[in-house]
Amino acid sequence: MLSFLSLGSGSKGNATLVRGGDTLVLVDCGFALRETEARMDQVGLLVSDLAAVLVSHEHSDHVRGLGPLLRKHRVPAWMTHGTHESLRDARFDGVTEISPHAAFSIGDLRVEPCPVPHDAAEPCQYRFEHAGRRFGVLTDIGHVTPHIRGCAANCDALILEANHDVDMLRAGPYPWPLQERIRGGYGHLSNAACASLLGLIDCSRLQAVALGHLSEQNNSPRCALDTVAPQLKQSDAAVTVLAQGEPGTWYEIQ
C-alpha cells in the first residue's frame, strides 16, 4: 500500500510523510524539531520510524528542523548536491547526494526526483512508486515544465502547489518586488496555473489531489478549490486543501 500524510503545508513550514510497504520517509522538515516530533506523535509515529528524509531545497520553510533532526536521530538524508552545498547548517552526517534526473530506491519505495524551476540552488520534487501505484509531490514551482508534466502524469495521487490567487496577490500587502518574485518564473504556482497543469496531463488514474503551500495572505482554501476543482469535474479524484497548522490524515492509494 502506498499512502501519504501532510504534517503541515504553507509558508510557515512543510513536511510530508510517505509510506510504501514497510518504508516510511519524510519529504522536507520545515518545522522545528520539537514541532516535528509533536506532529508525528499526533499521528502515532516517532522520528525513529523514518527510513530517510528527502529534501527538496534549502529554503527555511522546508529545512528549519533538518539539522537538529539529523543530529539527534541519525536519520539518513537525501538531497541534490546544490541543496547540500547551500544549507547553512551542514553539521550533520549521513547525507546522500542525488541527481535530480536519476531514480533511486529507499527500502520498498522507488523515488524519482523531478527538477523544478524555483529560486534555490538545485531544487527538485519527488514522485514515489510502490506496488504499481504512484504519488507525486510538486510544490515550489515557478512555472510548468516538461519535467513537471512528466512527473505529474499518470499518478494515482498528487500534492500540487496552489500558492496564490493572482488578484489577491496584486491587491494584498506584499511589496511589489516580493509580488514579482512570487508570481515570477522561479517563484510559486498560482491557483490558475495549478488548474492549467491538470489540464495538460492525463488524469484518468488520479484518485486524489491535495492542494498545498497555500499563502495565508494571498489565497484561501475556498478560492483554491473553486479554481482547481472544476478542472477535474470529469474525474473521480477527490480535491482537498492541506492545512498549515495541524497534521492531516493518511490517504491510502487504492
C-alpha positions as CSV (number, residue, x, y, z in Angstrom):
1,M,0.0,0.0,0.0
2,L,1.2,3.5,-0.9
3,S,0.0,6.3,1.3
4,F,0.8,9.9,2.4
5,L,0.0,12.3,5.1
6,S,0.9,16.0,5.4
7,L,2.3,17.2,8.7
8,G,1.7,20.8,7.5
9,S,1.9,22.8,4.3
10,G,2.4,26.5,3.8
11,S,4.9,29.4,4.2
12,K,5.4,28.6,7.9
13,G,6.6,25.0,7.3
14,N,6.3,22.0,5.1
15,A,6.6,18.3,5.8
16,T,5.0,15.2,4.2
17,L,5.1,11.6,5.3
18,V,5.1,8.9,2.6
19,R,4.7,5.2,3.3
20,G,5.2,2.3,0.9
21,G,5.1,-1.2,2.3
22,D,7.4,-1.2,5.4
23,T,9.2,2.0,4.4
24,L,8.4,5.4,5.9
25,V,10.1,8.6,4.6
26,L,9.7,12.3,5.3
27,V,9.7,14.8,2.5
28,D,11.2,18.1,3.9
29,C,11.4,19.1,7.6
30,G,10.2,22.6,7.6
31,F,9.1,22.7,11.3
32,A,11.4,23.0,14.3
33,L,12.4,19.6,15.7
34,R,10.1,19.8,18.7
35,E,7.2,20.6,16.5
36,T,8.0,17.9,14.0
37,E,8.2,15.3,16.9
38,A,4.9,16.6,18.3
39,R,3.1,16.4,14.9
40,M,4.4,12.9,14.3
41,D,3.3,11.9,17.8
42,Q,-0.2,13.2,16.9
43,V,-0.4,10.6,14.1
44,G,1.1,7.8,16.2
45,L,4.7,7.9,14.9
46,L,8.2,8.6,16.1
47,V,11.0,10.2,14.2
48,S,12.9,7.0,14.7
49,D,10.4,5.3,12.5
50,L,11.7,7.1,9.5
51,A,13.9,5.4,6.9
52,A,15.0,8.7,5.4
53,V,14.4,12.4,5.0
54,L,14.2,13.7,1.4
55,V,14.9,17.4,1.0
56,S,13.5,19.4,-1.9
57,H,15.6,22.6,-1.4
58,E,17.2,24.8,1.2
59,H,14.6,27.4,2.0
60,S,13.8,27.6,5.7
61,D,10.2,26.5,5.4
62,H,11.5,23.2,4.1
63,V,14.6,22.6,6.3
64,R,14.0,24.5,9.5
65,G,14.3,21.4,11.7
66,L,16.5,19.3,9.4
67,G,19.9,19.8,11.2
68,P,18.6,19.1,14.7
69,L,16.6,16.1,13.5
70,L,19.5,14.5,11.7
71,R,21.9,15.1,14.6
72,K,19.6,13.8,17.3
73,H,18.0,10.9,15.5
74,R,20.7,10.0,12.9
75,V,18.2,9.5,10.1
76,P,19.8,9.5,6.7
77,A,19.0,12.4,4.3
78,W,18.8,12.5,0.5
79,M,19.2,15.8,-1.4
80,T,20.9,17.2,-4.5
81,H,24.5,18.5,-4.4
82,G,23.3,22.1,-4.8
83,T,20.9,21.8,-1.9
84,H,23.6,20.2,0.3
85,E,26.1,22.9,-0.5
86,S,23.6,25.7,0.1
87,L,22.5,24.6,3.6
88,R,23.8,26.9,6.2
89,D,23.5,24.3,8.9
90,A,25.6,21.5,7.5
91,R,26.8,20.0,10.7
92,F,25.4,16.5,10.2
93,D,26.4,13.2,8.6
94,G,24.5,10.7,6.6
95,V,23.7,12.8,3.5
96,T,23.4,11.0,0.2
97,E,23.7,13.4,-2.7
98,I,21.4,12.6,-5.7
99,S,21.0,13.6,-9.3
100,P,17.6,15.3,-9.9
101,H,17.5,13.2,-13.1
102,A,18.1,9.7,-11.7
103,A,15.7,7.4,-9.8
104,F,16.8,5.5,-6.7
105,S,15.2,3.3,-4.1
106,I,14.8,3.6,-0.3
107,G,13.5,0.3,1.1
108,D,10.2,-0.5,-0.5
109,L,9.9,2.9,-2.3
110,R,11.1,3.8,-5.7
111,V,11.9,7.5,-5.8
112,E,12.0,9.6,-9.0
113,P,13.3,13.2,-8.4
114,C,11.9,15.9,-10.6
115,P,13.9,19.1,-11.2
116,V,11.7,22.2,-10.8
117,P,12.2,25.9,-11.6
118,H,12.4,27.7,-8.2
119,D,14.8,30.3,-6.8
120,A,17.0,27.8,-5.0
121,A,20.4,26.2,-5.8
122,E,19.3,22.9,-7.2
123,P,15.7,22.2,-6.2
124,C,13.8,19.1,-7.0
125,Q,10.5,17.5,-6.0
126,Y,9.7,13.8,-5.9
127,R,7.5,11.1,-7.3
128,F,7.1,7.8,-5.4
129,E,6.2,4.4,-6.6
130,H,5.2,1.2,-4.7
131,A,3.2,-1.8,-5.8
132,G,2.2,-0.2,-9.1
133,R,0.9,3.0,-7.6
134,R,2.4,6.4,-8.0
135,F,2.3,9.6,-5.8
136,G,3.9,12.9,-6.6
137,V,4.8,15.9,-4.6
138,L,5.1,19.1,-6.7
139,T,5.3,22.4,-4.9
140,D,7.6,25.4,-5.0
141,I,7.3,25.7,-8.8
142,G,7.8,28.9,-10.7
143,H,6.3,27.6,-14.0
144,V,5.3,24.3,-15.5
145,T,8.0,22.5,-17.5
146,P,8.1,19.2,-19.5
147,H,9.8,17.6,-16.5
148,I,6.9,18.6,-14.2
149,R,4.3,17.5,-16.7
150,G,6.0,14.1,-16.9
151,C,6.2,13.7,-13.2
152,A,2.5,14.6,-12.6
153,A,1.2,12.4,-15.5
154,N,-0.2,9.0,-14.7
155,C,-0.1,9.5,-10.9
156,D,-2.7,8.0,-8.6
157,A,-2.4,10.9,-6.2
158,L,-0.7,14.3,-6.1
159,I,0.2,17.1,-3.8
160,L,0.2,20.2,-6.1
161,E,1.1,23.7,-5.3
162,A,-1.8,26.3,-5.4
163,N,0.1,29.1,-3.7
164,H,-1.8,32.2,-4.5
165,D,-4.7,33.9,-6.3
166,V,-3.2,36.4,-8.8
167,D,-5.8,39.1,-7.9
168,M,-5.4,38.6,-4.2
169,L,-1.7,38.9,-4.5
170,R,-1.9,42.0,-6.6
171,A,-4.3,43.7,-4.1
172,G,-2.5,42.4,-1.0
173,P,0.0,43.8,1.4
174,Y,3.2,42.4,-0.1
175,P,5.6,44.9,-1.6
176,W,6.0,44.9,-5.4
177,P,9.4,43.1,-5.5
178,L,8.1,40.3,-3.4
179,Q,5.0,40.0,-5.6
180,E,7.2,39.8,-8.6
181,R,9.2,37.0,-7.0
182,I,6.2,35.0,-6.1
183,R,4.5,35.1,-9.5
184,G,7.7,35.0,-11.5
185,G,9.1,32.1,-13.4
186,Y,11.1,30.9,-10.3
187,G,8.5,31.6,-7.6
188,H,5.3,29.7,-6.9
189,L,2.3,28.3,-8.9
190,S,-0.9,30.3,-8.7
191,N,-4.3,28.6,-8.4
192,A,-4.9,29.1,-12.1
193,A,-1.5,27.7,-13.1
194,C,-2.2,24.6,-10.9
195,A,-5.5,24.1,-12.7
196,S,-3.8,24.6,-16.0
197,L,-1.2,21.9,-15.2
198,L,-4.0,19.4,-14.5
199,G,-5.4,20.3,-17.9
200,L,-2.2,19.3,-19.6
201,I,-1.8,15.8,-18.2
202,D,-3.6,12.5,-18.2
203,C,-5.7,12.5,-15.0
204,S,-7.5,9.2,-15.7
205,R,-5.7,7.4,-12.8
206,L,-6.0,10.2,-10.3
207,Q,-7.7,9.3,-7.1
208,A,-6.8,12.4,-5.1
209,V,-5.3,15.9,-5.5
210,A,-4.2,17.7,-2.3
211,L,-3.6,21.4,-2.8
212,G,-0.5,22.6,-0.9
213,H,1.7,25.6,0.0
214,L,-1.3,28.0,0.1
215,S,-0.4,31.5,1.1
216,E,-2.3,32.8,4.1
217,Q,-2.1,36.3,2.8
218,N,-2.8,35.8,-0.9
219,N,-5.1,32.8,-1.1
220,S,-7.9,30.9,0.7
221,P,-8.9,27.3,0.7
222,R,-12.2,28.2,-0.9
223,C,-10.6,30.2,-3.6
224,A,-8.1,27.4,-4.4
225,L,-10.8,24.8,-4.5
226,D,-13.1,26.9,-6.7
227,T,-10.3,27.4,-9.2
228,V,-8.8,24.0,-9.4
229,A,-11.7,21.5,-8.7
230,P,-13.6,22.4,-12.0
231,Q,-10.6,21.2,-14.0
232,L,-11.2,17.7,-12.5
233,K,-15.0,17.6,-13.0
234,Q,-14.7,14.7,-15.4
235,S,-12.6,12.8,-13.0
236,D,-13.4,10.9,-9.8
237,A,-10.4,12.5,-8.0
238,A,-11.1,14.0,-4.6
239,V,-9.7,17.5,-4.3
240,T,-8.7,18.8,-0.8
241,V,-6.6,21.5,0.7
242,L,-3.7,20.8,3.1
243,A,-3.6,22.7,6.4
244,Q,-0.7,24.7,7.8
245,G,-1.5,24.4,11.5
246,E,-2.0,20.7,12.0
247,P,-1.4,17.3,10.5
248,G,-3.9,15.9,8.1
249,T,-4.9,12.2,7.9
250,W,-3.5,9.3,6.0
251,Y,-4.6,8.9,2.4
252,E,-4.3,5.4,1.2
253,I,-3.9,5.0,-2.6
254,Q,-6.0,2.0,-3.8
